[in-house]
Amino acid sequence: MSIKINRLTDAIMDELKYYTEGVGEKLDQAKDTVSKEAVSELKSNSPKRTGDYAKHWSRKKTAHGYVVYNRDPTYRLTHLLERGHMNRDGSQTAARVHIKPVEEKVIDDFTKAAEKVARS
């Protein structure tokens, strides 16, 4: 395949466009997979009294990826359960750390997936 010098820039740009489209699609798949795993792990690792809090973990697609969150009406409990809190009578409720480990795992999994995509 021969390219004239005046078409070299266009040829390079075409190849870069092809590469970035492929990488973008694979990264979107990785985002989807990792966010599904995060929701699943949060549902299984969340504190369960009635089970409502654990059931309300969900994900939402945004312009740049996914957001994993706890839906209404239990979203108000996330920081109280994760960090602990003071009760009305002055006693302290212990923290039940369940979000941070999943967050760290998701970051690690997505980083590995992104590196794998970039190498291929």
Buried (B, 14 or more C-beta within 10 A) or exposed (E): EEEEEEEEEEEEEEEEEEEEEEBEEBBEEBBBEBBEBBBEBBBEBBEEEEEEBBBBBBBEEEEEBBEBBBEEEBBEBBEEBBEEEEEEEEEEEEBBEBBEEBEEBBEEBBEEBBEEBEEE
